[in-house]
Amino acid sequence: MTGMLRRWKRRVFEALGIDPEPVVVTLWSGPAEMCGRMQAEVESLLPEYRHVVVSEGGAAGRCGLRVGQGTPVELALRVKQALRGKRIGMVAALFGAGAEGEALRQAAFLVAPSKVLAYNTRLERLHLRVWDALTAYLFLAGVPLGRAQARPWWWPLPHRRTFAPDEVKVVEGRAAPAARRAVAVLTPFQPWPLSHGGAVRMYHLLREAAVEFDIHLFCFLEPGEEATPGPLGHFCRRITYVAKPRYHEPRWSTIAPAETREYRSPVMERELERFRGEHPGAPVQVEFTQLAGYRGEILVEHDITFDLYRQIHERARTRASWWDWWRWRRFEGKALRRFERVVAMSAKDARMAGRACDVIPNGVDLERFAFTPEGEGREVLFVGSFRHFPNAAAFRFLWSEIWPRVRAVCPEARLTVVAGPEAGAHWRAFTGEERLPEGEGIVLHEFVADVAPLYRAANLVVIPTLYSAGTNLKALEAMASGRAIVATPSGVGGLGLVDGESVAIASEAEGLARLCVELLGDGARRARLAEAAAGVARREFGWEQLGKKQRKLWRSLAPERLRIRKLSPQDGLAVNTIQAASTQAAHWDFAGYPAETTWVAETEPAGGEVAGGEAAGAKSLVVGFVAARCVAAGENEVLNLAVAPEWRRQGVARRLLDVAFGAMPGEWFLEVRESNEEARRLYESLGFQPAGRRVGYYRGPEEDALILKRC
């Protein structure tokens, strides 16, 4: 039937004197580079057809046709005259490229009104159809194709609807030790690799908390994204990956913010309920406000989102910006009241939350971003994944308003940018510009596995954020690395830095540019700012001390399995049994342990088990102990630390030492067998460093003792 129809159509066209083979017309109605890419794609889509390229001037490509300048009607008549006797099968044109080519793109509707293939500056394409005039109108108005095709859920005509794929992947991690309590953590993305600040924070806090807790991680995967557990599998019990819903609604069309609806997944709700059934009473920690629609006990406010949108509205003053602010204020206000505990990034954020919050700020890896002297040069560094739109806005501000002023005075200055994965796509979505900025004096990286070398190579770090909430990890990395910072007030908000003492702050482009130029020419001033900021980072923002806050929070909510208490006379049998089984520990007489500074770890027996020499049926089992003493004001010593063999590598020793450190502040000393590598790794992770050696200190067998010190 199809073949017969084709033969009939051929005869009709031949009778009318028209060539039956269709011609595809590509109008060069915009910048040559974009039009060339459009032409190449059209030819690859329809390789069997003849192609004609039409331009107002000199178009590149085969079969070029120059129609000159004129009105849309005049240009359309010239095209039709040139193609007389030929059947036009399609007209492709570039829209949204400004005034250039406007008459030619209007002529497309006169040449073949029902056969226009429209391209936008993102090189997305759409066949313009009368029956789908709304999509065509939005697309031609510059709305990205996916958003132009989106319709509210209540739209009466047929349309693509939001759906949640039923795709789940579970990766088993480490075994679940009996002493560790279960906790679930829900995130909008997988916190590995460390490609942006949110991933860095979650990764380090999960790693620190895993010494005591059995972590079940739940995260979403973007379309086409692969599960990459990496080292997460070493400290998470289980990682559950769920495909992110495919959201097809206009962002303005719902009372709840679109970002929250994008993550509504019945599959994820089902997996979280399964966790609750397997671990009754275990808390669920929800990361980021856009996931606050899920049920949990802890909400982590990486920023106060309604405040971020308030800042945007104060600059934009549009109905759209007001609508976003109102929706977020309504949604987030309810979420802040609903969760039992809320974590804020800073005291400032906690005040804006309007309720009691646990403050666990962002941190920095003090070893990876160690303080290093800077080298010679005029190297400026900007770090910020364009996935987070405030970073894209900050870079546009830097590139368009600040950097030209800097280069005008300091032409040898070089700017290095770390824009994060898929930076080009995020830049197009935010700015509408097809290409990432480029030019003399700039080097732009997308994903960088390790940014620490870039900090070491820099002389100055610039953080010109216009919209910000929470605390910036990039500021902490610069502080720890020993690099002076030029920033807007929001760029270093909540970090305790002081303008002129530990950071250089300005609000406007002219002031920021002036500070950059001054500091690039004054190494001594850069060094003073950097040293003061590095001191703040070392005192306040190490992941080890922040991990303690995270564990304390979970400990207050998770069902208690392990308890720490002071030594009692009834613990003699248990302590002696644990000590006898610990061949590498010191062996003391029980009577020699000071009751006031000795702590034991105990747990409820399970299934008649016996630990530490306690009889089956006892009310509790002693599974470890630590003994300490104060040797001088502000100076303490660990006398002995031992854990029952079946309870080792489950966080018991760390819990005991944390209690001792909290009860007896100051410097700490201890001795450890040189061959006891497992104990040495534990002490090193707690901040102990070698301070000396005692030859032949241990007996049975004889061995040297290493003296370790913790400040």
Helices and strands as residue ranges (DSSP letters): H 2-15, E 19-27, H 32-45, E 50-55, E 64-66, H 72-82, E 86-94, H 102-111, E 116-119, E 125-127, G 130-132, H 133-140, H 145-148, E 168-172, E 181-187, H 197-209, E 213-221, H 232-235, E 238-243, H 258-261, H 266-278, E 284-287, G 289-291, E 298-301, H 305-316, H 319-338, E 341-344, H 347-353, E 358-359, E 379-383, H 389-397, I 398-402, H 403-409, E 414-418, H 423-431, E 442-445, H 452-457, E 460-463, H 473-481, E 484-487, G 489-492, E 504-505, H 509-520, H 523-540, H 543-557, E 562-566, G 569-571, H 572-581, G 590-592, G 595-597, E 598-603, E 621-632, E 635-643, G 645-647, H 652-663, E 667-673, H 677-685, E 689-698, E 703-710
